[in-house]
């Protein structure tokens, strides 16, 4: 029973990570397309290439500091707000 449970937990966590990365990619694409100056300002972040500490901290600052609100893009704001809720919810576990 515990082996089945651990497999289930592994699948759920993997699914949550994939969803989080996909969500972040949508935010990056929207920033790059509609707000290129801001996208460049936070270091042209990517998930695999050009990721890491160099762009990670500016992206976290952008999201947690809610700097996206100043862009007055309601769709981007909704994506970012929901991503923050998702991120804080998943970090609890």
N, C-alpha and C positions, 0 to 999 in steps of 0.2 A: 504494500500500500504506500509506503513512504517513497519508494522509487517512482511510482506513478505520479505521486503528488509533486515530487521534485521535477519531473519532466514537464508537468503542467505549469509549474511556476516558471521554469526556464522559458517555455513557449510564450507565456504571458509577458514576461519581462522583455524578451526579444521583440515581441510585437509592439510593446510600448516604446522601445528605443527607435524602432523603424518609423513609427508614427511621429515621434518627436523630431526625427531628422527630416522627414518629409514636410512636416509643418514648417520647420525652420527654412527649408529650401524654398517654399512658397513665399515666405516673408522676404528672403534674399532676392528672389526673382522680381517681386513687386517693387522692392527698393531700387533694384538696378534699372528696371524699366521706367518707373514713374518719378523716381527721386535719385538720379545718378550722382548728384553732388553729395548727398547724405551717404549714399552707398560707398563712394570713394572716401569720404571722411572717416567712416568706421573701418576702412582698410580693405574694401572689396572682399568681404568674407566669403568663404566657400565651406562646404562640408568636409571635403577631403583635401583638395588642393587649396592652398592659401588659407588653411585653417590653423588652429593652434593658438598659442599664447598671444602672438602678434595681433590677431584679429579677434580673439576670444574675449578679451577684456573690454575692448570698445563695443562689441556686440552686447555683452552683458550690461554695460553701462547704458547703452541705447535702450535696451528693453526694460531693465529695472528702473532706470531713471525716467521712463516714459517719455523719452525725447520724440518719439513718433507722433505724439499728440500735436506737437508744433507744426507738423507737416500738413495738417488739416486734410488728411486722407482717411475718410471714415472706414473704408474697407481695410486698409492697412492697420488702422487702430483696432478694429475688431479682431483681426488675425493675431496681432501682438498681444492684446488683452487676453484672448482665449489661450494663447500659447503660454503666457505667464501663469494663468490659472492651472493649466495642464502641468507645467514644469513644477510649480510649487506643490501640486497634488502628488505628482509622482515622486518627488524628493522626500515626501513623508514616509515612503515605504522603502 
